[in-house]
Amino acid sequence: MSEPVQTIAQMQLISRAFRRSLWSQVHPMMLLALLLPFFVVLAGSVLLLLFFWAPLTEWLRHGMETWPVVAQVETWLLAVGLFSLQLWLVPILATFILLPLSGVVGLAVAAVVIMPLVLRHLGNGRYADVERRGRWGFATSAWNATWVLLVFGVGWLLTLPLWLFPPLALALPTLWWTFAFTCMLRMDALVEHASPEERRLLLRRHNGGYWSLGLICALLSLLPPAWLFLPVFSSLLFAHYSLEALRILRSSAPVAPAQAAPERANSVPSISHHSEVRS
């Protein structure tokens, strides 16, 4: 398949997955599934604020005092009778550090816990014909979620100073959330149904499609109300896309040759036998 044709096919799969995910989201089981990630994010936020808010704000305040540029701006603002930069900037920075960490933990819970519920729901309905050939599903999902969490957390903290530049303040969160959604959910959407060989082939063939799905989810995540439904909706989106791609892959696989050759071989003696009888 040529690259333009493959791109068009992926866009069609994305559009189909998006429509089906909207319909699946209003199912009572999927509406009930919204509660788990919500409470996980809520509990994670409370725990992070209780145990890390004070040391984090103290560390940020101490760091800002040692930055010459920030100290000069602070002195100038206080001299003209305005406000303290540290008083406003430190809580904002601490919020931007802690809240995304609780969000990505909620996404990890959605990937490891919610995704199996989504796959079971879809597997009993629209994709009942897609056979489960995966192995070590939970272990693979847990390991995948762990390394994505680590990379996301470290990358988010290291690139946080770049948020001071206006274009990067929007581009960097979108980049990191695209990475989190894509790398965490594409594996979990395939791990139960696809064999390791099928999984590798689909991840390579639909790499652009998966990153497009991750970008869509990342752009939605910029809207705070979207986090009420995004953990489950993103799981549905990746599951619909992956299961349909797996179904297409298996349907396009070469069919094993039937027992035509032996039957043909057996029919030849039969013809010669009749000819002998007729003669």
MIVEXKOL-510979 format. One record per residue (C-alpha): residue number from 1; z, x, y. Coordinates in Angstrom, 3 decimals, padded with zeros to 6 digits, always signed. Layout:
<sites>
site n: NUM	up: Z	east: X	north: Y .
...
</sites>
This chain:
<sites>
site n: 1	up: +000.000	east: +000.000	north: +000.000 .
site n: 2	up: -001.007	east: +001.417	north: +003.402 .
site n: 3	up: +001.649	east: +001.985	north: +006.048 .
site n: 4	up: +000.519	east: -000.829	north: +008.452 .
site n: 5	up: +000.399	east: -003.314	north: +005.588 .
site n: 6	up: +003.838	east: -002.202	north: +004.381 .
site n: 7	up: +005.253	east: -002.573	north: +007.910 .
site n: 8	up: +003.893	east: -006.114	north: +008.183 .
site n: 9	up: +005.358	east: -006.964	north: +004.773 .
site n: 10	up: +008.755	east: -005.641	north: +005.855 .
site n: 11	up: +008.642	east: -007.690	north: +009.073 .
site n: 12	up: +007.866	east: -010.785	north: +007.024 .
site n: 13	up: +010.803	east: -010.014	north: +004.727 .
site n: 14	up: +013.096	east: -009.587	north: +007.740 .
site n: 15	up: +011.972	east: -012.888	north: +009.259 .
site n: 16	up: +012.435	east: -014.689	north: +005.933 .
site n: 17	up: +015.863	east: -013.124	north: +005.397 .
site n: 18	up: +016.978	east: -014.131	north: +008.893 .
site n: 19	up: +015.954	east: -017.779	north: +008.402 .
site n: 20	up: +017.589	east: -017.958	north: +004.982 .
site n: 21	up: +020.785	east: -016.305	north: +006.266 .
site n: 22	up: +021.139	east: -018.895	north: +009.034 .
site n: 23	up: +020.885	east: -021.644	north: +006.429 .
site n: 24	up: +023.263	east: -019.904	north: +003.999 .
site n: 25	up: +025.859	east: -019.295	north: +006.715 .
site n: 26	up: +026.599	east: -023.014	north: +007.115 .
site n: 27	up: +027.446	east: -023.394	north: +003.414 .
site n: 28	up: +031.159	east: -024.287	north: +003.019 .
site n: 29	up: +031.817	east: -021.210	north: +000.859 .
site n: 30	up: +030.320	east: -018.874	north: +003.452 .
site n: 31	up: +032.189	east: -020.595	north: +006.268 .
site n: 32	up: +035.413	east: -020.060	north: +004.341 .
site n: 33	up: +034.494	east: -016.407	north: +003.799 .
site n: 34	up: +034.566	east: -015.914	north: +007.581 .
site n: 35	up: +038.361	east: -015.990	north: +007.527 .
site n: 36	up: +038.946	east: -012.797	north: +005.541 .
site n: 37	up: +037.165	east: -010.276	north: +007.829 .
site n: 38	up: +038.610	east: -012.034	north: +010.878 .
site n: 39	up: +042.195	east: -011.634	north: +009.667 .
site n: 40	up: +041.510	east: -008.044	north: +008.574 .
site n: 41	up: +040.171	east: -007.125	north: +012.024 .
site n: 42	up: +043.082	east: -008.951	north: +013.670 .
site n: 43	up: +045.685	east: -007.238	north: +011.488 .
site n: 44	up: +043.984	east: -003.867	north: +011.902 .
site n: 45	up: +043.951	east: -004.241	north: +015.673 .
site n: 46	up: +047.651	east: -005.109	north: +015.759 .
site n: 47	up: +048.589	east: -002.162	north: +013.521 .
site n: 48	up: +046.465	east: +000.279	north: +015.518 .
site n: 49	up: +048.019	east: -000.914	north: +018.775 .
site n: 50	up: +051.549	east: -000.679	north: +017.362 .
site n: 51	up: +051.290	east: +002.783	north: +015.847 .
site n: 52	up: +048.585	east: +004.574	north: +017.830 .
site n: 53	up: +048.487	east: +003.095	north: +021.338 .
site n: 54	up: +051.407	east: +005.096	north: +022.771 .
site n: 55	up: +050.470	east: +008.536	north: +021.333 .
site n: 56	up: +046.777	east: +007.998	north: +022.111 .
site n: 57	up: +047.358	east: +007.018	north: +025.751 .
site n: 58	up: +049.769	east: +009.933	north: +026.177 .
site n: 59	up: +047.196	east: +012.339	north: +024.745 .
site n: 60	up: +044.466	east: +010.943	north: +026.987 .
site n: 61	up: +046.687	east: +011.128	north: +030.065 .
site n: 62	up: +047.575	east: +014.740	north: +029.318 .
site n: 63	up: +043.932	east: +015.582	north: +028.728 .
site n: 64	up: +042.815	east: +014.005	north: +031.996 .
site n: 65	up: +045.411	east: +016.001	north: +033.898 .
site n: 66	up: +043.844	east: +019.207	north: +032.590 .
site n: 67	up: +040.281	east: +018.213	north: +033.549 .
site n: 68	up: +039.629	east: +019.663	north: +037.044 .
site n: 69	up: +037.012	east: +017.067	north: +037.997 .
site n: 70	up: +039.225	east: +014.135	north: +037.023 .
site n: 71	up: +042.218	east: +015.697	north: +038.801 .
site n: 72	up: +040.186	east: +016.124	north: +042.016 .
site n: 73	up: +038.935	east: +012.545	north: +041.910 .
site n: 74	up: +042.482	east: +011.336	north: +041.225 .
site n: 75	up: +043.821	east: +013.272	north: +044.236 .
site n: 76	up: +041.068	east: +011.938	north: +046.511 .
site n: 77	up: +041.576	east: +008.331	north: +045.443 .
site n: 78	up: +045.315	east: +008.510	north: +046.025 .
site n: 79	up: +044.807	east: +010.257	north: +049.398 .
site n: 80	up: +042.646	east: +007.447	north: +050.755 .
site n: 81	up: +045.086	east: +004.850	north: +049.482 .
site n: 82	up: +043.021	east: +003.421	north: +046.659 .
site n: 83	up: +044.086	east: +003.325	north: +043.007 .
site n: 84	up: +045.061	east: +005.844	north: +040.354 .
site n: 85	up: +042.110	east: +006.734	north: +038.129 .
site n: 86	up: +044.385	east: +007.552	north: +035.205 .
site n: 87	up: +046.168	east: +004.207	north: +035.505 .
site n: 88	up: +042.906	east: +002.352	north: +034.849 .
site n: 89	up: +040.827	east: +004.792	north: +032.841 .
site n: 90	up: +043.371	east: +005.715	north: +030.151 .
site n: 91	up: +043.898	east: +002.136	north: +028.807 .
site n: 92	up: +040.136	east: +001.503	north: +028.908 .
site n: 93	up: +039.395	east: +004.655	north: +026.909 .
site n: 94	up: +042.158	east: +003.861	north: +024.404 .
site n: 95	up: +040.734	east: +000.364	north: +023.906 .
site n: 96	up: +037.223	east: +001.723	north: +023.356 .
site n: 97	up: +038.618	east: +004.100	north: +020.728 .
site n: 98	up: +040.873	east: +001.751	north: +018.756 .
site n: 99	up: +039.025	east: -001.573	north: +018.730 .
site n: 100	up: +035.780	east: -000.226	north: +017.191 .
site n: 101	up: +037.846	east: +001.415	north: +014.445 .
site n: 102	up: +039.373	east: -001.938	north: +013.520 .
site n: 103	up: +035.895	east: -003.495	north: +013.680 .
site n: 104	up: +034.351	east: -001.003	north: +011.294 .
site n: 105	up: +037.306	east: -001.472	north: +008.914 .
site n: 106	up: +036.532	east: -005.196	north: +008.936 .
site n: 107	up: +032.894	east: -004.366	north: +008.190 .
site n: 108	up: +033.993	east: -002.184	north: +005.269 .
site n: 109	up: +036.059	east: -005.071	north: +003.889 .
site n: 110	up: +033.014	east: -007.320	north: +004.262 .
site n: 111	up: +030.907	east: -004.790	north: +002.360 .
site n: 112	up: +033.341	east: -004.259	north: -000.527 .
site n: 113	up: +034.901	east: -007.744	north: -000.811 .
site n: 114	up: +032.652	east: -010.272	north: +000.940 .
site n: 115	up: +029.338	east: -008.900	north: -000.310 .
site n: 116	up: +030.171	east: -009.627	north: -004.004 .
site n: 117	up: +030.983	east: -013.221	north: -003.005 .
site n: 118	up: +027.692	east: -013.453	north: -001.134 .
site n: 119	up: +025.736	east: -012.009	north: -004.062 .
site n: 120	up: +027.430	east: -014.368	north: -006.516 .
site n: 121	up: +026.660	east: -017.332	north: -004.272 .
site n: 122	up: +023.001	east: -016.369	north: -003.832 .
site n: 123	up: +022.638	east: -015.256	north: -007.446 .
site n: 124	up: +023.661	east: -018.696	north: -008.692 .
site n: 125	up: +021.126	east: -020.369	north: -006.429 .
site n: 126	up: +017.935	east: -019.066	north: -004.856 .
site n: 127	up: +017.915	east: -015.772	north: -006.779 .
site n: 128	up: +019.033	east: -016.964	north: -010.195 .
site n: 129	up: +015.935	east: -015.347	north: -011.687 .
site n: 130	up: +016.890	east: -011.863	north: -010.422 .
site n: 131	up: +018.651	east: -010.144	north: -013.315 .
site n: 132	up: +021.756	east: -008.038	north: -012.702 .
site n: 133	up: +021.053	east: -004.468	north: -013.791 .
site n: 134	up: +023.494	east: -002.556	north: -011.596 .
site n: 135	up: +026.298	east: -000.305	north: -012.825 .
site n: 136	up: +029.629	east: +000.780	north: -011.340 .
site n: 137	up: +029.311	east: -001.709	north: -008.501 .
site n: 138	up: +032.837	east: -001.633	north: -007.061 .
site n: 139	up: +033.216	east: +002.151	north: -007.316 .
site n: 140	up: +029.840	east: +002.727	north: -005.658 .
site n: 141	up: +030.671	east: +000.269	north: -002.859 .
site n: 142	up: +034.099	east: +001.808	north: -002.253 .
site n: 143	up: +032.723	east: +005.345	north: -002.072 .
site n: 144	up: +029.861	east: +004.258	north: +000.180 .
site n: 145	up: +032.252	east: +002.464	north: +002.549 .
site n: 146	up: +034.559	east: +005.514	north: +002.660 .
site n: 147	up: +031.956	east: +008.050	north: +003.756 .
site n: 148	up: +030.405	east: +005.639	north: +006.268 .
site n: 149	up: +033.858	east: +004.993	north: +007.780 .
site n: 150	up: +034.529	east: +008.726	north: +008.098 .
site n: 151	up: +031.176	east: +009.543	north: +009.685 .
site n: 152	up: +031.407	east: +006.557	north: +012.034 .
site n: 153	up: +034.948	east: +007.399	north: +013.156 .
site n: 154	up: +034.301	east: +011.090	north: +013.744 .
site n: 155	up: +030.951	east: +010.480	north: +015.421 .
site n: 156	up: +032.352	east: +007.748	north: +017.665 .
site n: 157	up: +035.178	east: +009.992	north: +018.895 .
site n: 158	up: +032.994	east: +013.068	north: +019.387 .
site n: 159	up: +030.379	east: +011.214	north: +021.425 .
site n: 160	up: +032.885	east: +009.196	north: +023.482 .
site n: 161	up: +032.764	east: +011.590	north: +026.508 .
site n: 162	up: +029.010	east: +010.986	north: +026.730 .
site n: 163	up: +029.741	east: +007.371	north: +027.650 .
site n: 164	up: +030.316	east: +008.596	north: +031.213 .
site n: 165	up: +026.527	east: +008.756	north: +031.567 .
site n: 166	up: +025.313	east: +005.168	north: +032.183 .
site n: 167	up: +022.329	east: +005.025	north: +029.767 .
site n: 168	up: +024.366	east: +006.478	north: +026.898 .
site n: 169	up: +027.201	east: +003.990	north: +027.430 .
site n: 170	up: +024.908	east: +001.336	north: +025.934 .
site n: 171	up: +022.751	east: +003.485	north: +023.653 .
site n: 172	up: +025.554	east: +005.269	north: +021.761 .
site n: 173	up: +027.481	east: +002.157	north: +020.603 .
site n: 174	up: +024.194	east: +000.600	north: +019.502 .
site n: 175	up: +023.309	east: +003.780	north: +017.612 .
site n: 176	up: +026.622	east: +004.047	north: +015.796 .
site n: 177	up: +026.813	east: +000.356	north: +014.903 .
site n: 178	up: +023.234	east: +000.474	north: +013.631 .
site n: 179	up: +024.285	east: +003.371	north: +011.410 .
site n: 180	up: +027.389	east: +001.496	north: +010.176 .
site n: 181	up: +025.622	east: -001.770	north: +009.357 .
site n: 182	up: +022.631	east: -000.098	north: +007.717 .
site n: 183	up: +024.339	east: +002.548	north: +005.609 .
site n: 184	up: +027.197	east: +000.324	north: +004.521 .
site n: 185	up: +025.410	east: -002.936	north: +003.675 .
site n: 186	up: +022.077	east: -001.816	north: +002.202 .
site n: 187	up: +023.828	east: -000.105	north: -000.708 .
site n: 188	up: +026.228	east: -002.978	north: -001.362 .
site n: 189	up: +023.421	east: -005.529	north: -001.287 .
site n: 190	up: +021.614	east: -003.709	north: -004.113 .
site n: 191	up: +024.371	east: -002.220	north: -006.224 .
site n: 192	up: +024.981	east: -005.235	north: -008.489 .
site n: 193	up: +021.396	east: -006.297	north: -009.198 .
site n: 194	up: +019.244	east: -003.168	north: -008.976 .
site n: 195	up: +019.297	east: -000.343	north: -011.483 .
site n: 196	up: +019.770	east: +003.181	north: -010.046 .
site n: 197	up: +016.020	east: +003.804	north: -010.290 .
site n: 198	up: +015.178	east: +000.514	north: -008.566 .
site n: 199	up: +017.802	east: +001.188	north: -005.922 .
site n: 200	up: +016.357	east: +004.576	north: -005.042 .
site n: 201	up: +012.836	east: +003.153	north: -004.907 .
site n: 202	up: +013.819	east: +000.209	north: -002.688 .
site n: 203	up: +015.881	east: +002.350	north: -000.315 .
site n: 204	up: +012.924	east: +004.673	north: +000.118 .
site n: 205	up: +010.263	east: +001.960	north: +000.355 .
site n: 206	up: +012.227	east: -000.326	north: +002.696 .
site n: 207	up: +013.993	east: +002.307	north: +004.780 .
site n: 208	up: +012.442	east: +001.011	north: +008.003 .
site n: 209	up: +013.279	east: -002.573	north: +007.141 .
site n: 210	up: +016.925	east: -001.777	north: +006.491 .
site n: 211	up: +017.286	east: +000.129	north: +009.758 .
site n: 212	up: +015.658	east: -002.794	north: +011.581 .
site n: 213	up: +018.261	east: -005.129	north: +010.075 .
site n: 214	up: +021.003	east: -002.726	north: +011.137 .
site n: 215	up: +019.638	east: -002.651	north: +014.695 .
site n: 216	up: +019.570	east: -006.456	north: +014.840 .
site n: 217	up: +023.217	east: -006.607	north: +013.725 .
site n: 218	up: +024.189	east: -003.831	north: +016.166 .
site n: 219	up: +022.626	east: -005.688	north: +019.101 .
site n: 220	up: +024.443	east: -008.855	north: +018.051 .
site n: 221	up: +027.714	east: -006.895	north: +017.885 .
site n: 222	up: +027.460	east: -006.161	north: +021.614 .
site n: 223	up: +028.364	east: -009.828	north: +022.140 .
site n: 224	up: +032.136	east: -010.176	north: +021.470 .
site n: 225	up: +031.945	east: -013.761	north: +020.079 .
site n: 226	up: +029.473	east: -012.550	north: +017.442 .
site n: 227	up: +032.263	east: -010.721	north: +015.610 .
site n: 228	up: +033.622	east: -014.085	north: +014.478 .
site n: 229	up: +030.664	east: -014.528	north: +012.110 .
site n: 230	up: +028.888	east: -011.154	north: +012.032 .
site n: 231	up: +030.655	east: -009.582	north: +008.993 .
site n: 232	up: +029.567	east: -012.446	north: +006.733 .
site n: 233	up: +026.216	east: -013.095	north: +008.417 .
site n: 234	up: +025.221	east: -009.438	north: +008.185 .
site n: 235	up: +026.107	east: -009.460	north: +004.476 .
site n: 236	up: +023.903	east: -012.523	north: +003.987 .
site n: 237	up: +021.083	east: -010.901	north: +005.932 .
site n: 238	up: +021.079	east: -007.714	north: +003.868 .
site n: 239	up: +021.567	east: -009.639	north: +000.611 .
site n: 240	up: +018.622	east: -011.983	north: +001.221 .
site n: 241	up: +016.398	east: -009.071	north: +002.221 .
site n: 242	up: +017.405	east: -006.894	north: -000.740 .
site n: 243	up: +017.215	east: -009.558	north: -003.443 .
site n: 244	up: +013.807	east: -010.759	north: -002.270 .
site n: 245	up: +012.542	east: -007.155	north: -002.131 .
site n: 246	up: +013.900	east: -006.564	north: -005.645 .
site n: 247	up: +012.226	east: -009.727	north: -006.914 .
site n: 248	up: +008.881	east: -008.609	north: -005.439 .
site n: 249	up: +009.306	east: -005.137	north: -006.929 .
site n: 250	up: +009.901	east: -006.488	north: -010.430 .
site n: 251	up: +007.084	east: -009.013	north: -010.202 .
site n: 252	up: +004.640	east: -006.294	north: -009.199 .
site n: 253	up: +005.694	east: -003.969	north: -012.042 .
site n: 254	up: +003.019	east: -003.449	north: -014.708 .
site n: 255	up: +003.376	east: -005.871	north: -017.609 .
site n: 256	up: +003.815	east: -004.284	north: -021.012 .
site n: 257	up: +000.665	east: -004.714	north: -023.151 .
site n: 258	up: +000.911	east: -007.528	north: -025.656 .
site n: 259	up: +000.350	east: -007.188	north: -029.336 .
site n: 260	up: -003.365	east: -007.718	north: -028.779 .
site n: 261	up: -004.537	east: -004.561	north: -030.473 .
site n: 262	up: -002.851	east: -005.233	north: -033.835 .
site n: 263	up: -004.073	east: -008.820	north: -033.787 .
site n: 264	up: -007.593	east: -007.627	north: -033.094 .
site n: 265	up: -007.320	east: -005.119	north: -035.927 .
site n: 266	up: -006.087	east: -007.815	north: -038.306 .
site n: 267	up: -008.941	east: -010.129	north: -037.383 .
site n: 268	up: -011.675	east: -007.645	north: -038.395 .
site n: 269	up: -010.860	east: -007.609	north: -042.127 .
site n: 270	up: -010.642	east: -011.373	north: -041.997 .
site n: 271	up: -014.220	east: -011.609	north: -040.725 .
site n: 272	up: -015.535	east: -009.144	north: -043.301 .
site n: 273	up: -013.690	east: -011.034	north: -046.030 .
site n: 274	up: -015.411	east: -014.304	north: -045.063 .
site n: 275	up: -018.749	east: -012.572	north: -044.952 .
site n: 276	up: -018.137	east: -011.207	north: -048.438 .
site n: 277	up: -017.239	east: -014.670	north: -049.704 .
site n: 278	up: -020.307	east: -016.168	north: -048.039 .
site n: 279	up: -022.522	east: -013.518	north: -049.596 .
</sites>
